[in-house]
């Protein structure tokens, strides 16, 4: 193992899809997908509306790849793009081929309890290891769910990124601090979710 896991979303953290229309975010380059890749559904219907269709154009910052690799995490795609992130996103950022979470039937399917469709597969994939989940869609239900179900000694960080601006220096600082402190191997203080610390098996809010 090479440090805690970092579950990485694409649309929001890496592709600030909610940026001002027609205005290129500073430090980003426009990446256009072939027509057959940019218009279809990323998964089954019933998901959150903004996650259904892949955009024809993405904003990506080549500087994000080296910055992510320097954090001390084991990187893993946690996105509806799944393995396609290795084809269309990773090369632009200078990332090697990364493992990805295969969401299977959970992909884009809303849950009646309000927990994000990614939460359960991510907890299961982590298997008790420390992890940070970088996304723009976590909510209070996800904080509570992860705190209650992450059955292991590793700390957990649900790090929310503003989809209007994507990952910035402050985000990398927070992630580096988490990897260097609470997520050290051998920690036994129980999972930390969203900046709070919970005992094993206890739920809580954000």
ChimeraX commands (.cxc) that place a marker at each C-alpha (Angstrom):
marker #1 position 0.00,0.00,0.00 radius 0.5
marker #1 position 1.24,3.49,-0.86 radius 0.5
marker #1 position -0.68,5.69,1.54 radius 0.5
marker #1 position -4.41,6.24,1.92 radius 0.5
marker #1 position -6.78,5.95,-1.00 radius 0.5
marker #1 position -7.92,9.05,-2.82 radius 0.5
marker #1 position -11.26,8.51,-4.58 radius 0.5
marker #1 position -11.29,11.08,-7.37 radius 0.5
marker #1 position -14.33,12.41,-9.19 radius 0.5
marker #1 position -13.94,14.01,-12.65 radius 0.5
marker #1 position -16.83,16.41,-13.26 radius 0.5
marker #1 position -16.59,19.13,-10.63 radius 0.5
marker #1 position -13.12,18.64,-9.13 radius 0.5
marker #1 position -11.15,18.17,-12.38 radius 0.5
marker #1 position -13.65,19.49,-14.91 radius 0.5
marker #1 position -15.31,22.61,-13.41 radius 0.5
marker #1 position -18.47,22.15,-15.45 radius 0.5
marker #1 position -20.32,24.89,-13.58 radius 0.5
marker #1 position -17.79,27.59,-14.52 radius 0.5
marker #1 position -19.12,30.74,-16.16 radius 0.5
marker #1 position -20.34,29.75,-19.66 radius 0.5
marker #1 position -17.92,30.64,-22.43 radius 0.5
marker #1 position -15.19,31.74,-20.04 radius 0.5
marker #1 position -12.12,29.53,-19.75 radius 0.5
marker #1 position -11.09,29.04,-16.11 radius 0.5
marker #1 position -7.57,30.27,-15.40 radius 0.5
marker #1 position -5.00,27.50,-15.90 radius 0.5
marker #1 position -7.39,25.21,-17.77 radius 0.5
marker #1 position -7.38,23.97,-21.34 radius 0.5
marker #1 position -10.42,23.04,-23.42 radius 0.5
marker #1 position -10.60,19.35,-24.25 radius 0.5
marker #1 position -13.16,18.24,-26.84 radius 0.5
marker #1 position -14.44,14.69,-26.97 radius 0.5
marker #1 position -15.36,12.89,-30.19 radius 0.5
marker #1 position -19.12,13.17,-30.89 radius 0.5
marker #1 position -19.77,9.53,-30.03 radius 0.5
marker #1 position -18.17,10.02,-26.60 radius 0.5
marker #1 position -19.64,13.36,-25.59 radius 0.5
marker #1 position -23.38,12.93,-26.02 radius 0.5
marker #1 position -24.44,9.58,-24.61 radius 0.5
marker #1 position -25.59,8.75,-21.12 radius 0.5
marker #1 position -22.88,7.84,-18.68 radius 0.5
marker #1 position -25.19,5.32,-17.03 radius 0.5
marker #1 position -28.79,4.33,-16.50 radius 0.5
marker #1 position -31.52,6.91,-16.18 radius 0.5
marker #1 position -32.64,7.91,-12.72 radius 0.5
marker #1 position -29.32,9.49,-11.72 radius 0.5
marker #1 position -28.69,13.08,-10.78 radius 0.5
marker #1 position -29.45,15.20,-13.87 radius 0.5
marker #1 position -26.03,16.81,-14.19 radius 0.5
marker #1 position -24.32,13.40,-14.14 radius 0.5
marker #1 position -26.27,11.78,-16.95 radius 0.5
marker #1 position -24.59,13.12,-20.07 radius 0.5
marker #1 position -20.92,13.50,-20.75 radius 0.5
marker #1 position -20.08,17.00,-21.93 radius 0.5
marker #1 position -18.79,17.52,-25.45 radius 0.5
marker #1 position -16.11,19.80,-24.01 radius 0.5
marker #1 position -14.26,19.62,-20.73 radius 0.5
marker #1 position -11.99,22.06,-18.91 radius 0.5
marker #1 position -8.88,20.28,-17.61 radius 0.5
marker #1 position -5.76,21.64,-15.93 radius 0.5
marker #1 position -2.54,19.76,-16.84 radius 0.5
marker #1 position -1.08,20.91,-13.52 radius 0.5
marker #1 position -3.53,18.78,-11.58 radius 0.5
marker #1 position -1.82,15.51,-12.50 radius 0.5
marker #1 position 1.58,16.24,-10.92 radius 0.5
marker #1 position -0.09,17.87,-7.93 radius 0.5
marker #1 position -2.23,14.80,-7.29 radius 0.5
marker #1 position 0.69,12.42,-7.65 radius 0.5
marker #1 position 2.68,14.42,-5.11 radius 0.5
marker #1 position 0.04,14.12,-2.37 radius 0.5
marker #1 position 1.08,10.70,-1.06 radius 0.5
marker #1 position -2.16,8.87,-1.87 radius 0.5
marker #1 position -3.03,5.79,-3.86 radius 0.5
marker #1 position -5.17,7.40,-6.55 radius 0.5
marker #1 position -8.38,5.74,-7.74 radius 0.5
marker #1 position -11.05,7.03,-10.12 radius 0.5
marker #1 position -14.46,7.37,-8.44 radius 0.5
marker #1 position -16.53,8.70,-11.29 radius 0.5
marker #1 position -19.29,7.73,-13.69 radius 0.5
marker #1 position -16.57,7.79,-16.35 radius 0.5
marker #1 position -15.08,4.70,-14.63 radius 0.5
marker #1 position -12.33,3.20,-16.85 radius 0.5
marker #1 position -13.00,5.79,-19.58 radius 0.5
marker #1 position -11.30,8.30,-17.29 radius 0.5
marker #1 position -8.05,6.49,-18.09 radius 0.5
marker #1 position -8.68,7.08,-21.79 radius 0.5
marker #1 position -9.92,10.68,-21.87 radius 0.5
marker #1 position -8.90,12.36,-18.60 radius 0.5
marker #1 position -5.69,10.80,-17.29 radius 0.5
marker #1 position -3.53,11.40,-20.38 radius 0.5
marker #1 position -4.37,15.13,-20.44 radius 0.5
marker #1 position -3.36,15.43,-16.79 radius 0.5
marker #1 position -0.23,13.31,-17.12 radius 0.5
marker #1 position -1.59,10.60,-14.85 radius 0.5
marker #1 position -0.68,6.93,-15.26 radius 0.5
marker #1 position -3.43,4.37,-15.72 radius 0.5
marker #1 position -5.31,4.27,-12.43 radius 0.5
marker #1 position -7.59,1.71,-10.81 radius 0.5
marker #1 position -11.26,2.67,-10.82 radius 0.5
marker #1 position -14.34,1.80,-8.82 radius 0.5
marker #1 position -16.75,-0.24,-10.93 radius 0.5
marker #1 position -20.13,1.01,-9.71 radius 0.5
marker #1 position -22.09,-1.68,-11.54 radius 0.5
marker #1 position -25.84,-1.45,-10.97 radius 0.5
marker #1 position -25.35,1.42,-8.49 radius 0.5
marker #1 position -24.17,3.77,-11.25 radius 0.5
marker #1 position -26.25,6.97,-11.18 radius 0.5
marker #1 position -29.11,5.30,-9.27 radius 0.5
marker #1 position -30.60,7.51,-6.60 radius 0.5
marker #1 position -31.21,5.93,-3.21 radius 0.5
marker #1 position -34.42,6.51,-1.23 radius 0.5
marker #1 position -32.37,7.37,1.88 radius 0.5
marker #1 position -30.66,10.28,0.13 radius 0.5
marker #1 position -27.19,8.72,0.33 radius 0.5
marker #1 position -25.15,9.35,-2.82 radius 0.5
marker #1 position -24.97,6.38,-5.18 radius 0.5
marker #1 position -21.17,6.34,-4.86 radius 0.5
marker #1 position -21.01,6.12,-1.06 radius 0.5
marker #1 position -21.70,2.42,-0.51 radius 0.5
marker #1 position -19.40,1.18,-3.32 radius 0.5
marker #1 position -16.59,3.44,-2.10 radius 0.5
marker #1 position -16.82,2.22,1.49 radius 0.5
marker #1 position -16.88,-1.35,0.23 radius 0.5
marker #1 position -13.88,-0.77,-2.06 radius 0.5
marker #1 position -11.87,0.84,0.77 radius 0.5
marker #1 position -12.40,-2.18,3.00 radius 0.5
marker #1 position -11.53,-0.27,6.17 radius 0.5
marker #1 position -8.54,1.59,4.72 radius 0.5
marker #1 position -8.11,5.32,5.22 radius 0.5
marker #1 position -9.46,7.30,2.29 radius 0.5
marker #1 position -10.36,10.75,1.05 radius 0.5
marker #1 position -13.32,11.17,-1.30 radius 0.5
marker #1 position -13.01,14.25,-3.54 radius 0.5
marker #1 position -16.32,15.19,-5.14 radius 0.5
marker #1 position -18.78,18.05,-5.61 radius 0.5
marker #1 position -21.94,16.15,-4.61 radius 0.5
marker #1 position -21.52,14.85,-1.06 radius 0.5
marker #1 position -24.22,15.79,1.43 radius 0.5
marker #1 position -25.07,15.30,5.09 radius 0.5
marker #1 position -26.50,11.84,4.42 radius 0.5
marker #1 position -23.18,10.75,2.94 radius 0.5
marker #1 position -21.20,11.97,5.95 radius 0.5
marker #1 position -23.49,10.03,8.27 radius 0.5
marker #1 position -23.46,6.91,6.10 radius 0.5
marker #1 position -19.68,6.76,5.81 radius 0.5
marker #1 position -19.21,7.37,9.54 radius 0.5
marker #1 position -21.61,4.52,10.34 radius 0.5
marker #1 position -20.33,1.96,7.83 radius 0.5
marker #1 position -16.59,2.45,7.42 radius 0.5
marker #1 position -15.57,-0.49,9.54 radius 0.5
marker #1 position -11.86,0.01,9.94 radius 0.5
marker #1 position -9.19,1.99,11.80 radius 0.5
marker #1 position -8.41,4.29,8.88 radius 0.5
marker #1 position -9.51,7.91,8.94 radius 0.5
marker #1 position -11.89,9.23,6.29 radius 0.5
marker #1 position -12.20,12.65,4.66 radius 0.5
marker #1 position -15.14,13.69,2.50 radius 0.5
marker #1 position -13.69,16.71,0.69 radius 0.5
marker #1 position -16.17,18.85,-1.22 radius 0.5
marker #1 position -15.00,20.83,-4.25 radius 0.5
marker #1 position -16.85,23.79,-5.77 radius 0.5
marker #1 position -17.76,22.74,-9.37 radius 0.5
marker #1 position -17.52,26.37,-10.51 radius 0.5
marker #1 position -13.77,26.50,-9.85 radius 0.5
marker #1 position -12.50,22.92,-9.50 radius 0.5
marker #1 position -9.53,21.85,-7.40 radius 0.5
marker #1 position -7.47,24.78,-6.10 radius 0.5
marker #1 position -4.41,25.23,-3.93 radius 0.5
marker #1 position -6.43,25.18,-0.72 radius 0.5
marker #1 position -7.90,21.80,-1.67 radius 0.5
marker #1 position -4.47,20.30,-2.25 radius 0.5
marker #1 position -3.25,21.73,1.07 radius 0.5
marker #1 position -6.16,20.10,2.92 radius 0.5
marker #1 position -5.64,16.76,1.19 radius 0.5
marker #1 position -1.90,16.77,1.86 radius 0.5
marker #1 position -2.48,17.54,5.53 radius 0.5
marker #1 position -4.95,14.68,5.84 radius 0.5
marker #1 position -2.58,12.20,4.19 radius 0.5
marker #1 position 0.28,13.28,6.43 radius 0.5
marker #1 position -1.59,13.15,9.74 radius 0.5
marker #1 position -4.86,11.32,10.42 radius 0.5
marker #1 position -4.41,8.84,7.58 radius 0.5
marker #1 position -1.01,7.54,8.73 radius 0.5
marker #1 position -0.82,3.72,8.87 radius 0.5
marker #1 position -1.62,2.42,12.33 radius 0.5
marker #1 position -4.08,5.14,13.30 radius 0.5
marker #1 position -6.80,3.81,15.59 radius 0.5
marker #1 position -8.80,6.90,16.43 radius 0.5
marker #1 position -11.74,5.91,14.25 radius 0.5
marker #1 position -12.94,7.40,10.97 radius 0.5
marker #1 position -12.94,11.15,10.51 radius 0.5
marker #1 position -15.64,12.37,8.18 radius 0.5
marker #1 position -15.88,15.94,6.96 radius 0.5
marker #1 position -13.52,17.27,9.63 radius 0.5
marker #1 position -15.19,15.49,12.53 radius 0.5
marker #1 position -14.09,12.32,14.24 radius 0.5
marker #1 position -16.41,9.42,14.99 radius 0.5
marker #1 position -16.01,6.22,16.95 radius 0.5
marker #1 position -16.34,3.06,14.92 radius 0.5
marker #1 position -19.93,2.16,14.10 radius 0.5
marker #1 position -21.34,5.51,15.17 radius 0.5
marker #1 position -23.19,7.75,12.77 radius 0.5
marker #1 position -23.06,11.51,12.69 radius 0.5
marker #1 position -23.76,14.61,10.61 radius 0.5
marker #1 position -21.47,16.76,8.52 radius 0.5
marker link #1:1,2 radius 0.2
marker link #1:2,3 radius 0.2
marker link #1:3,4 radius 0.2
marker link #1:4,5 radius 0.2
marker link #1:5,6 radius 0.2
marker link #1:6,7 radius 0.2
marker link #1:7,8 radius 0.2
marker link #1:8,9 radius 0.2
marker link #1:9,10 radius 0.2
marker link #1:10,11 radius 0.2
marker link #1:11,12 radius 0.2
marker link #1:12,13 radius 0.2
marker link #1:13,14 radius 0.2
marker link #1:14,15 radius 0.2
marker link #1:15,16 radius 0.2
marker link #1:16,17 radius 0.2
marker link #1:17,18 radius 0.2
marker link #1:18,19 radius 0.2
marker link #1:19,20 radius 0.2
marker link #1:20,21 radius 0.2
marker link #1:21,22 radius 0.2
marker link #1:22,23 radius 0.2
marker link #1:23,24 radius 0.2
marker link #1:24,25 radius 0.2
marker link #1:25,26 radius 0.2
marker link #1:26,27 radius 0.2
marker link #1:27,28 radius 0.2
marker link #1:28,29 radius 0.2
marker link #1:29,30 radius 0.2
marker link #1:30,31 radius 0.2
marker link #1:31,32 radius 0.2
marker link #1:32,33 radius 0.2
marker link #1:33,34 radius 0.2
marker link #1:34,35 radius 0.2
marker link #1:35,36 radius 0.2
marker link #1:36,37 radius 0.2
marker link #1:37,38 radius 0.2
marker link #1:38,39 radius 0.2
marker link #1:39,40 radius 0.2
marker link #1:40,41 radius 0.2
marker link #1:41,42 radius 0.2
marker link #1:42,43 radius 0.2
marker link #1:43,44 radius 0.2
marker link #1:44,45 radius 0.2
marker link #1:45,46 radius 0.2
marker link #1:46,47 radius 0.2
marker link #1:47,48 radius 0.2
marker link #1:48,49 radius 0.2
marker link #1:49,50 radius 0.2
marker link #1:50,51 radius 0.2
marker link #1:51,52 radius 0.2
marker link #1:52,53 radius 0.2
marker link #1:53,54 radius 0.2
marker link #1:54,55 radius 0.2
marker link #1:55,56 radius 0.2
marker link #1:56,57 radius 0.2
marker link #1:57,58 radius 0.2
marker link #1:58,59 radius 0.2
marker link #1:59,60 radius 0.2
marker link #1:60,61 radius 0.2
marker link #1:61,62 radius 0.2
marker link #1:62,63 radius 0.2
marker link #1:63,64 radius 0.2
marker link #1:64,65 radius 0.2
marker link #1:65,66 radius 0.2
marker link #1:66,67 radius 0.2
marker link #1:67,68 radius 0.2
marker link #1:68,69 radius 0.2
marker link #1:69,70 radius 0.2
marker link #1:70,71 radius 0.2
marker link #1:71,72 radius 0.2
marker link #1:72,73 radius 0.2
marker link #1:73,74 radius 0.2
marker link #1:74,75 radius 0.2
marker link #1:75,76 radius 0.2
marker link #1:76,77 radius 0.2
marker link #1:77,78 radius 0.2
marker link #1:78,79 radius 0.2
marker link #1:79,80 radius 0.2
marker link #1:80,81 radius 0.2
marker link #1:81,82 radius 0.2
marker link #1:82,83 radius 0.2
marker link #1:83,84 radius 0.2
marker link #1:84,85 radius 0.2
marker link #1:85,86 radius 0.2
marker link #1:86,87 radius 0.2
marker link #1:87,88 radius 0.2
marker link #1:88,89 radius 0.2
marker link #1:89,90 radius 0.2
marker link #1:90,91 radius 0.2
marker link #1:91,92 radius 0.2
marker link #1:92,93 radius 0.2
marker link #1:93,94 radius 0.2
marker link #1:94,95 radius 0.2
marker link #1:95,96 radius 0.2
marker link #1:96,97 radius 0.2
marker link #1:97,98 radius 0.2
marker link #1:98,99 radius 0.2
marker link #1:99,100 radius 0.2
marker link #1:100,101 radius 0.2
marker link #1:101,102 radius 0.2
marker link #1:102,103 radius 0.2
marker link #1:103,104 radius 0.2
marker link #1:104,105 radius 0.2
marker link #1:105,106 radius 0.2
marker link #1:106,107 radius 0.2
marker link #1:107,108 radius 0.2
marker link #1:108,109 radius 0.2
marker link #1:109,110 radius 0.2
marker link #1:110,111 radius 0.2
marker link #1:111,112 radius 0.2
marker link #1:112,113 radius 0.2
marker link #1:113,114 radius 0.2
marker link #1:114,115 radius 0.2
marker link #1:115,116 radius 0.2
marker link #1:116,117 radius 0.2
marker link #1:117,118 radius 0.2
marker link #1:118,119 radius 0.2
marker link #1:119,120 radius 0.2
marker link #1:120,121 radius 0.2
marker link #1:121,122 radius 0.2
marker link #1:122,123 radius 0.2
marker link #1:123,124 radius 0.2
marker link #1:124,125 radius 0.2
marker link #1:125,126 radius 0.2
marker link #1:126,127 radius 0.2
marker link #1:127,128 radius 0.2
marker link #1:128,129 radius 0.2
marker link #1:129,130 radius 0.2
marker link #1:130,131 radius 0.2
marker link #1:131,132 radius 0.2
marker link #1:132,133 radius 0.2
marker link #1:133,134 radius 0.2
marker link #1:134,135 radius 0.2
marker link #1:135,136 radius 0.2
marker link #1:136,137 radius 0.2
marker link #1:137,138 radius 0.2
marker link #1:138,139 radius 0.2
marker link #1:139,140 radius 0.2
marker link #1:140,141 radius 0.2
marker link #1:141,142 radius 0.2
marker link #1:142,143 radius 0.2
marker link #1:143,144 radius 0.2
marker link #1:144,145 radius 0.2
marker link #1:145,146 radius 0.2
marker link #1:146,147 radius 0.2
marker link #1:147,148 radius 0.2
marker link #1:148,149 radius 0.2
marker link #1:149,150 radius 0.2
marker link #1:150,151 radius 0.2
marker link #1:151,152 radius 0.2
marker link #1:152,153 radius 0.2
marker link #1:153,154 radius 0.2
marker link #1:154,155 radius 0.2
marker link #1:155,156 radius 0.2
marker link #1:156,157 radius 0.2
marker link #1:157,158 radius 0.2
marker link #1:158,159 radius 0.2
marker link #1:159,160 radius 0.2
marker link #1:160,161 radius 0.2
marker link #1:161,162 radius 0.2
marker link #1:162,163 radius 0.2
marker link #1:163,164 radius 0.2
marker link #1:164,165 radius 0.2
marker link #1:165,166 radius 0.2
marker link #1:166,167 radius 0.2
marker link #1:167,168 radius 0.2
marker link #1:168,169 radius 0.2
marker link #1:169,170 radius 0.2
marker link #1:170,171 radius 0.2
marker link #1:171,172 radius 0.2
marker link #1:172,173 radius 0.2
marker link #1:173,174 radius 0.2
marker link #1:174,175 radius 0.2
marker link #1:175,176 radius 0.2
marker link #1:176,177 radius 0.2
marker link #1:177,178 radius 0.2
marker link #1:178,179 radius 0.2
marker link #1:179,180 radius 0.2
marker link #1:180,181 radius 0.2
marker link #1:181,182 radius 0.2
marker link #1:182,183 radius 0.2
marker link #1:183,184 radius 0.2
marker link #1:184,185 radius 0.2
marker link #1:185,186 radius 0.2
marker link #1:186,187 radius 0.2
marker link #1:187,188 radius 0.2
marker link #1:188,189 radius 0.2
marker link #1:189,190 radius 0.2
marker link #1:190,191 radius 0.2
marker link #1:191,192 radius 0.2
marker link #1:192,193 radius 0.2
marker link #1:193,194 radius 0.2
marker link #1:194,195 radius 0.2
marker link #1:195,196 radius 0.2
marker link #1:196,197 radius 0.2
marker link #1:197,198 radius 0.2
marker link #1:198,199 radius 0.2
marker link #1:199,200 radius 0.2
marker link #1:200,201 radius 0.2
marker link #1:201,202 radius 0.2
marker link #1:202,203 radius 0.2
marker link #1:203,204 radius 0.2
marker link #1:204,205 radius 0.2
marker link #1:205,206 radius 0.2
view
